Amino acid sequence: MTWLTEPLQYAFFMRALLVGALLGVTCGALGCFVVLRGMAFIGDAMAHSVLPGVVIAYLLGVNIIAGAFVTGLLAAILISAISHTEQVREDTAIGIVFTGAFALAIVLISRTQGYVRDLTHFLFGNILGVAPGDVIIAAAVTLLVLLCLFLWYRELLISSFDRTHAQVIGLHLNWLHMGLMTLLALTIVSGIQAVGVVLIASLLVTPAATARLLTDRLKVMILLSALLGSGATLIGLYASYYVRVASGGAVVLTSTLVFLFALIFAPHKGILARRTRHTLVA
């Protein structure tokens, strides 16, 4: 069992495990609503839209996390505002805001000397380099996200499956949507230090999509997604330690492999199960 305990002697590895577990729980739980509401592309767009905030905060000498959160939230508001004009579809609005924000980041970076290496850190992450303060931030965001999901569970459940019914019973869908976008922005910002903006969208989608293949019950789906996200982080970190590969990439690849396994072997929704049912019917 020395292979299991050896990495635990290092403080940086323990911090990485803690942040990874917290991020897995947060992304897993929130990701269920991202998947059910068809918001996967929004998560990816917001993850990339935080980059201008990172660069601007760096240039102004202010907190980078605060800058990332502001631009991520502004991107969510802009996407909602454009799509609500009814002249532009939401996926088109996402593409416009996403590419525009990313282009702005590139322009700002081109005017900034010596910032490319720091930007790479935010693009691809460095979970093994997280500081004690990052653990505290991740824990605070996790508690806030879980509390909000608990308080808004009924509203999110109804609006995710039946928007028409949600409107009939008087739910404020716009406010609910913006609340969810705020939680999404917080989660993305808390995760960019660990896995980077390129990979955070995967953690928001893949564990939830895997859990969706395994159950139709939302509460079970949330629990499974959180466990899958944390488990992928644990396995990915150990793999990166022993195989000596990028830790963030190892985490996401682990999550992707688990999804592919579920896609094939899930008891009811897997490819093999569906083919068996089709053969029996035929």
Beta strands, then each sheet from edge to edge (+ up, - down):
end
